[in-house]
């Protein structure tokens, strides 16, 4: 697959995710409506929430992600090396200079967000900026800018917001069912079909799980592709390889990362996923770091 076909596929994938999210959440609310005796009303509510969330995630998901990890704009004087590396790699990639943000966290990591190269953001932790030498920093930034150039970050950022929305809605419904003591609820409880109650509970469990699987289903090959494109930009595959080794070797995960945003980062922000841990890797958002390093060394 060429770079151009990868970009086109990622744009199509974004709209497919929007459509799947709307269908999933609307159907979820329809089941809730069947339980409460107002299927059509709840279906419309689900359609409105999913549509608004989709539009919001497209235009504002980058800001929400930055807020969730407590990122702040990088001061050019303080992070001058970060700025110059970002400028050089943006020129090499042929895209506008992205906005640069930092997260106060000792754990080394980085991610890109934004809906297109004109609205791109590259964010790095202070731990990464302190730990990397120039070649390693350029390798990390080149990797993230490859995500920007290939429109990977649009797909990843949108998915992080939509997964979070489904999880929040499921949690809200569970809490309402558990703590709800309204008179109307008490009056209608005996008339409800017990089977519908079981189906609703299943939906409350399956919906967040399905959303997570959608998140995981976004091909992990995009990491290999970004590694390869990043190495092509810097002409130094070992710069990125040694950066990944440093990131993977740090024993402590990030403080503000969440499961909804984990797939955005260059490496798993929670824990290492070793090649032999097949069960962990099955549910991991990233390929094994050892395998990525091996591929880079063979370039």
N, C-alpha and C positions, 0 to 999 in steps of 0.2 A: 504494500500500500504506500503510495507517495504521500508527501506532506500535504499536498493540496486535497487529495481524496480523504486524508485523515481529518483535515479541517472541516470539509463538507460533511463527513460522517458525524463529527462531534456536534455540529450545528443541528443536524437532523435528530441526533440522539437527545439533544436538549428538549426539543418540542415533543418527542416521543415520551420523555420522562414527565413533562407537563401533563400530557394527555392521560398517561397511566396514573399519575397522582390524582387527577380530577376524578377519574373513574373509581379508583380505590377509595378515596375519602368520601365521595358521594354515596357509594355502595355501603360503606361503613355506617354513615348516618342513616341510610335507608333501613338497615337492620335495627338500629336504635329506635327509629320511628315505628317499626313493626312492634317492638316491645312496648313502647309507650302509647301505641294506638294512633299515631299520626305519621304514617310512613311518608306521605307526599310532602308534608311540611318539613320534616327532618331532611328529606332528600334535597329539597330546595336550599335548606340551610347549609348542607354539606357542599352543594354545588357553589354557593356563594363564597363560603370559606375557602374552598380549594382554589377557586378562580382568583380571588383576591390574593391568596398566599402565593400563587404562581406568578402573578404580575409583580407582587412585592419582592419575591425572591429574585426575579430577573433584574430589577432595577436597584434594589437596596440590599441584596444578600451580602455584598462585600462589606458594607458598613456594619451589618449585624455580626458577621464573622469577626471583624476587627474588634468590635465591642466585646464579644464573648471571650476573646483571649487577652483583652485589656491592652491592645496595641496602641501606640502613640506615634505620631510622625517622627521620623528620624531627623535629628538635628545635624545639619551638614557639617558644622564645625566639629562636633563631637564624634560623628561617624563618617569622617571624610573618606576613609578607605572604602566604606560601604557605598558611598555616592560615586566615587570614581570607577569602582568595579561595575556598578550598575550602569553607568553611562557607557563604558566601553563595551559591555556585553549587549546593551540595547542597540548600539551602532552595528555591532557584528551581526545581530539578529535581524537588523533592518526594520525595527519597530520603534515607536516613541519611547522616550525615557519613562519608566513606570514610577509611580509614587512609592517612596520607601518608608516603611514603618518598622518599629522595633517593639519587642515584648521583653519586659524585665523578667527574665527567667534564665537561670544558670544552665539549664538543659539545652544543648545545642540542637537547633532545628530551624526550619524555614518553610514558607509556603507562598503561593501566589493566589490572588483572587481578582475579581473583576469580570465584567461581561465581554470585553473585547480588548485588543491591544491599546486602544485609545483611553481606556478606563482601567488599566491594569495597575495592580499593587503587588509589590514584593515585600514580604514581612520576614524578619529574622529575629531570633532571640539574641539577647545580649551575650548569652553563653556562646553561641555560634560565632558572633563577631569577635569575641575575645579569644576564642580558641583557634580559629582558622588562620593560616598564612594566606598570602595573596593568591596563590594558585588554587588553593582549596576554596577560598571565598568566591573566586571567579567561576569555579566549577559548579558550586551550589547555585549561584545566581544564574548561570547559563542554563542549568537544569530547569529552574523556575521560569525563566523567560521562554524556554521551549514549550512549557505548558501554556504560556500566554499565546505564543505564536500559533500553536496547534488548537487553540480554543479548548484545551482540556480544563482550564480553570473555570470556564463558564459552566460546564457540566458538573464539575466537582462542587463548586460553590452553591449552585442551585439545589443539588441533591442534599447538601448538608442542611439547608433551610427547610426543605420539604420533609426530610426525615424527622427533624426536630418538631415540625408542626404536627405530624401524625402522632408522635410520641406524646406531645403535650395534650392533644385532644383525647387520646386514649386514657391518659392519666386523669384528665378532668372528668370524663364519663365515669371511670371507676370510683373516683372520690364522690361524685354525685350520687351514684347508686348506693355507696356504703353509708354516707352520712345523710342522704335525703330522708326527710321525715314529713314531707308535705301531706296535707289532708287528702289532696287529690290522689297522691301516690298510694296512700293507705286504702282509699275507697276502691281503687282499680286493681290493687294487687291480686285479689282473689280471682279476678276475671282474666288474668293474663295466662297465656299458654306457657307452661313450664319449659316446653321445648324451645320457645323463643328466648327464654332467659338463658338457656344453655348455649344457644347459637350466638347470643349477644356476648356472653363471656368468652366464647371461642374467638369471636371477631375482635374483641378487645385485646386478646393475646396475639392473634395472628396478624393484625394490621401493623403494629410496630415491627414485628418480626419480618413481615413482607417488605416493609419500607427499608429495613436494614439490609435485607438480601438484595434489594434494588441497588443500594449503595455499594455492596460488595460486588454486584454483577458488573459494575463499570470496570471494564477490563484492566487488570493490573499490568497489561502490556504497555499501557500509557507511561508507566514508570520506566520501563526499559527503553521506550521510544524517546522519552525526555532525557534519559541518561545518554543515549546515543547522539541526540541532537545537541545536548550540552557539550559533549566531548568534541563534536564537530565545530562548535562555535569557538571553543578555547584552543582546539588542536592539542589538548593535553588531557587524555583520558585519566591519567594517574592523579591529576589534581582532584577530580571528583571522586575517584576511587578512595583516595586517602581521606577525603572529607567524610565520606560515608562510613569509613572505618572508625574515625573519631566519634562521629555521631552515635553509631551503634555501640561503641565501647563505653559511652557515658552511662553510669549505673542508675541514674535517677530520671524518672519521666517528668514531663511538663506539668506544672501546677494547674494551669487554666485550660488545658485541652479537654475536649469533650468527645464522646463517641460520635456525635454528629459531624464534627469537624476533623476527626483523626485522619481521614483519607486525604485531606488537603496537604498535609505536611510531606516533606521530602522523605521522612522516615517515621515509623510508628512512634508517636509521642508518649506512649504508655510503657511499652516493654519491647524487648528484642524478640524477633520471630526467627529462630534458628532454622536452618534448612531441614534438620531432622525432625522438628516438632510438627508432624504432618497435621495433627488435629488443630493445633493453634493456627497454622498457616491456612487451613481450610476456611477459617473465619477472619482472616487478617485482611486489612485493606492494602497491604504492601507485600511485594515479593520479598523473599529472604534477602537480607543485605549481603550475605556471603555470595549469593548467586549473582547479584548485581555487580559486586566488586569483581567477580570472576569474569563476567562478560566484558567489563570495562578494561580489564588487564589484557584481554585477548584482542582488543582493537588495535 
